[in-house]
Amino acid sequence: MDNQLYLSSSPHIHSGETTDKVMRLVIYALLPATLVSIYFFGLPALGVLLICTLGCVAFEALSCNLMKREQTIADGSAALTGILLALNLPPSSPWWISLLGAAIAILIGKQVYGGLGYNPFNPALVARVVLLISFPVQMTTWTAPAPLGSGVDAVTAATPLGEIKTAVMLTGKLPELATSGFGDYFLGNMAGSLGEVSALALLLGGLFLLYKKIISWHTPLSFIGTVIVVSGIFWLVDPAKYPNPLFHLITGGLILGAFFMATDMVSSPVTYKGMLIFGFGCGLLTVLIRLFGGYPEGVSFAILLMNAATPLIDRYCRPKIYGQVEQKA
């Protein structure tokens, strides 16, 4: 009787990874980008990061208490949501915008569906889009970088994507910034949300996640590759009106979205084939929104739209059951 046979569903072998370990590694991967944003935008950026992170943790604890669920703040998911939300906000965001965003991300984007593992959409992106639609002035007020210790006060400035959108609408052709200044854009010396600056810092974090096998290469490569190919086609057709692929790559939230948002384990496909399709859809929608939509940036909208399509993608890419024989019509 001691040698009993236990029957259970897969998985049968534990990889050793836990939720809190995965969340902690993703937070580590975001540290370079957060430090760069604090360097370029100073104390306002630090304030946005602290309010969003602490706000998400507080609302997570409050919701668990109200719904009489086991406390989940220790798994790190709420803190990670807060950091991602902060990286999607302008550095000049008022404190109430950051706090309201934290409430939306946790209560509406996550807990209303049942908590971690049940949310169909990325909570941080849900909060960003709701805030953008509800408070367009505050969410599109950008400041130029004012590095710590420089003694320079923050001044209002447009993002590179916003400037080319305005220039093309008014003059029908690209401004000079679309063909120069790529070094500053790559390092992060430009106006934008906290997570739109420094493609270098975000790439380092993304490579760290790939090295630790927290994410796979399929979604980021498909996402970024599609943006490069599709934007490259438009650029080749009319280089005076459409920016080149490198500009699309190192400005805006493409790197942040491809490595940290589109790869969300809950709201993205589970198969490699599905990840490739998901990344392709995100990339295509991003370029179309950037070039022809009403907003200069399309990463958030693209990922949320593809989040909605994830169940269909998973159904289409469902692997065959072992030993299954196809039935011929």
C-alpha positions in Angstrom: 0.0 0.0 0.0 3.0 2.3 0.4 3.7 2.3 -3.4 0.6 4.0 -4.5 0.2 5.3 -8.0 -0.9 9.0 -8.2 -2.6 10.2 -11.4 -2.5 13.9 -12.2 -2.5 16.3 -15.1 0.7 17.9 -16.5 3.1 19.4 -15.8 4.7 16.5 -14.0 8.2 18.0 -13.6 8.7 21.3 -11.8 11.2 23.7 -13.4 12.0 25.4 -10.1 10.6 28.7 -11.2 8.0 30.4 -9.0 5.9 33.5 -9.6 7.8 35.7 -7.2 11.1 34.6 -8.8 9.9 35.5 -12.3 8.5 38.8 -11.2 11.7 39.6 -9.4 13.8 38.9 -12.5 11.6 41.1 -14.7 12.0 43.9 -12.1 15.7 43.5 -12.2 15.6 43.7 -16.0 13.7 47.0 -15.8 16.2 48.6 -13.4 18.5 50.0 -16.2 15.5 51.8 -17.8 14.2 53.2 -14.6 17.6 54.5 -13.6 18.1 56.1 -17.0 14.7 57.8 -16.7 15.5 59.1 -13.3 18.8 60.5 -14.6 17.2 62.3 -17.5 14.1 63.5 -15.8 15.2 63.8 -12.2 12.9 63.8 -9.1 9.6 64.0 -11.0 10.4 60.6 -12.6 11.3 59.1 -9.3 8.0 60.4 -7.9 6.0 58.8 -10.7 7.8 55.5 -10.1 7.2 55.5 -6.4 3.5 56.6 -6.5 2.7 54.0 -9.2 4.5 51.2 -7.5 3.4 51.8 -4.0 -0.1 52.6 -5.3 -0.4 49.3 -7.1 0.8 47.3 -4.0 -1.6 49.2 -1.8 -4.6 48.6 -4.1 -3.6 44.9 -4.5 -3.6 44.5 -0.7 -6.9 46.4 -0.4 -8.7 44.3 -3.0 -7.5 41.1 -1.5 -8.8 42.2 1.9 -12.2 43.3 0.5 -12.7 40.1 -1.5 -11.3 38.0 1.3 -8.6 36.4 -0.8 -5.2 35.3 0.1 -2.7 38.3 0.1 -0.7 38.3 -3.1 1.5 41.4 -2.7 4.5 39.2 -1.9 4.6 37.6 -5.3 5.8 40.9 -6.8 3.2 41.1 -9.6 1.6 44.3 -8.2 5.0 46.0 -7.9 5.9 45.0 -11.4 2.6 46.4 -12.7 3.4 49.6 -10.9 6.8 49.9 -12.5 5.4 49.2 -16.0 2.7 51.7 -15.5 5.2 54.4 -14.5 7.3 53.6 -17.5 4.2 54.3 -19.7 3.5 57.7 -18.1 5.0 61.2 -18.8 7.6 62.3 -16.3 5.5 65.3 -15.6 2.4 63.3 -14.6 0.5 64.8 -11.6 0.4 62.6 -8.5 -3.3 61.9 -8.9 -2.8 60.6 -12.4 -0.2 58.1 -11.2 -2.4 57.1 -8.3 -5.5 56.8 -10.4 -3.6 54.7 -13.0 -2.5 52.4 -10.2 -6.1 51.9 -9.1 -7.3 51.2 -12.7 -4.4 48.8 -13.4 -5.1 46.7 -10.3 -8.8 46.9 -9.7 -10.0 47.1 -13.3 -7.2 45.6 -15.3 -6.4 42.7 -13.0 -8.6 41.9 -9.9 -12.0 42.3 -11.6 -11.1 39.2 -13.7 -10.0 37.2 -10.7 -6.4 38.3 -10.1 -3.1 37.1 -11.4 -3.4 34.5 -14.2 -6.9 35.4 -15.2 -6.6 38.9 -16.7 -7.0 38.9 -20.5 -5.3 42.3 -21.0 -2.0 43.7 -19.7 -3.1 45.7 -16.6 -0.5 48.5 -17.0 -1.6 49.0 -20.6 -5.2 49.1 -19.6 -4.5 51.9 -17.2 -2.4 53.8 -19.8 -5.1 53.7 -22.4 -7.9 54.6 -20.0 -5.8 57.6 -18.8 -4.9 58.6 -22.3 -8.5 58.7 -23.4 -9.8 60.3 -20.2 -7.0 62.9 -19.6 -5.4 63.6 -23.0 -3.8 66.9 -21.9 -2.0 65.5 -18.9 -1.0 62.3 -20.8 0.4 64.2 -23.7 2.3 66.9 -21.9 6.0 66.0 -22.3 9.1 67.5 -20.8 12.6 67.7 -22.3 15.3 65.8 -20.5 17.0 67.7 -17.6 19.7 65.4 -16.2 20.3 65.3 -12.5 22.8 67.9 -11.3 22.5 70.0 -14.5 20.5 72.8 -12.8 18.2 73.0 -15.8 14.5 73.3 -15.2 12.1 71.0 -17.1 10.6 72.6 -20.2 7.7 71.3 -22.3 8.8 69.5 -25.5 7.2 67.1 -28.1 8.2 63.5 -28.5 10.0 62.6 -31.8 7.0 60.6 -32.9 4.7 63.5 -32.1 6.9 66.0 -34.0 6.9 64.0 -37.2 3.2 63.3 -37.0 2.5 67.1 -36.7 5.1 68.0 -39.4 3.6 65.5 -41.9 0.1 66.7 -41.3 1.1 70.4 -41.8 3.7 70.2 -44.5 3.4 66.7 -46.0 7.0 65.9 -45.4 9.3 64.8 -42.5 11.2 67.3 -40.3 15.0 67.1 -40.0 14.8 65.2 -36.7 13.6 62.1 -38.6 16.9 61.7 -40.2 19.3 62.8 -37.5 20.0 62.6 -33.8 19.7 58.8 -33.7 22.5 58.6 -31.1 20.6 60.7 -28.6 17.4 58.7 -29.3 19.3 55.4 -28.7 20.7 56.6 -25.4 17.5 58.3 -24.2 18.1 62.0 -24.6 14.7 62.9 -25.9 11.2 63.7 -24.6 8.8 60.9 -24.0 7.3 58.7 -21.3 9.7 57.1 -18.8 9.8 53.9 -20.8 10.2 55.4 -24.2 13.7 56.7 -23.5 17.0 54.8 -23.8 16.5 51.9 -26.2 19.9 50.8 -25.0 18.8 50.3 -21.4 15.6 48.5 -22.5 17.6 46.2 -24.8 20.0 45.3 -22.0 17.0 44.3 -19.9 15.3 42.4 -22.7 18.5 40.4 -23.4 18.7 39.6 -19.7 15.2 38.1 -19.8 16.1 36.1 -22.8 19.3 34.9 -21.1 17.4 33.8 -18.0 14.7 32.2 -20.3 11.9 34.2 -18.7 10.7 35.0 -22.2 11.3 33.5 -25.6 12.6 35.2 -28.6 9.5 34.6 -30.7 7.3 37.5 -29.8 10.0 40.3 -29.5 11.6 39.2 -32.8 8.3 38.9 -34.6 7.1 42.3 -33.2 10.3 44.3 -33.9 10.9 42.5 -37.2 7.4 43.3 -38.5 7.8 47.0 -37.6 11.2 47.1 -39.4 9.8 45.4 -42.6 6.5 47.2 -42.8 7.9 50.7 -42.0 10.8 49.9 -44.4 8.3 49.3 -47.2 6.6 52.7 -46.6 10.0 54.4 -46.3 11.2 53.0 -49.6 7.9 54.1 -51.3 8.1 57.7 -50.0 11.2 58.5 -47.9 10.2 62.2 -47.7 6.9 61.4 -45.9 7.6 58.2 -43.9 10.5 57.8 -41.4 13.0 55.0 -41.8 12.8 51.8 -39.8 15.7 52.8 -37.4 13.7 55.8 -36.3 10.7 53.6 -35.5 12.9 51.2 -33.6 14.6 53.6 -31.2 11.8 56.1 -30.6 8.6 55.5 -28.8 7.7 52.4 -26.8 8.5 49.7 -29.2 11.4 48.1 -27.3 9.5 48.3 -24.0 6.4 46.8 -25.6 8.2 44.1 -27.4 10.2 42.7 -24.5 8.2 43.6 -21.4 4.5 44.0 -22.4 3.8 41.8 -25.3 5.5 38.9 -23.6 3.1 38.9 -20.6 2.6 35.3 -19.8 -1.1 35.6 -19.0 -2.4 37.8 -21.9 -0.2 36.4 -24.8 -0.3 33.1 -26.7 1.2 30.0 -25.2 2.6 28.3 -28.3 5.6 29.4 -30.3 3.6 29.6 -33.5 1.0 31.7 -31.7 3.7 34.0 -30.3 5.0 34.7 -33.9 1.5 35.5 -35.0 0.9 37.7 -32.0 4.1 39.6 -32.6 3.3 40.1 -36.2 -0.1 41.5 -35.4 1.4 43.9 -32.8 4.0 45.1 -35.2 1.6 45.6 -38.1 -0.9 47.5 -36.0 1.9 49.6 -34.4 3.1 50.9 -37.8 -0.4 51.5 -39.1 -1.4 53.5 -36.0 1.8 55.5 -36.0 1.6 56.4 -39.7 -2.2 56.8 -40.2 -3.8 56.9 -36.8 -4.8 59.8 -34.6 -2.1 59.1 -32.0 1.6 59.3 -32.7 2.3 56.1 -30.8 0.5 52.8 -31.4 2.3 50.2 -29.3 -0.2 50.2 -26.4 -3.3 50.0 -28.6 -1.6 47.3 -30.7 -0.8 45.0 -27.8 -4.3 45.4 -26.2 -6.0 44.6 -29.5 -3.8 41.5 -29.9 -4.5 40.6 -26.3 -8.2 40.4 -27.3 -7.2 38.1 -30.1 -5.1 35.7 -28.0 -7.9 33.1 -27.3 -8.4 32.8 -31.1 -4.7 32.6 -31.7 -4.4 29.9 -29.1 -7.3 28.0 -30.6 -5.8 28.2 -34.1 -2.4 27.1 -32.9 -3.6 24.3 -30.6 -1.2 21.4 -30.9 -2.5 18.0 -31.9 -3.1 15.5 -29.2 -0.4 12.8 -29.1 -1.5 9.9 -31.2 -4.4 11.8 -32.8 -5.3 10.7 -36.3 -6.6 13.3 -38.7 -10.1 12.6 -40.0 -10.5 13.0 -43.7 -13.6 14.7 -45.0 
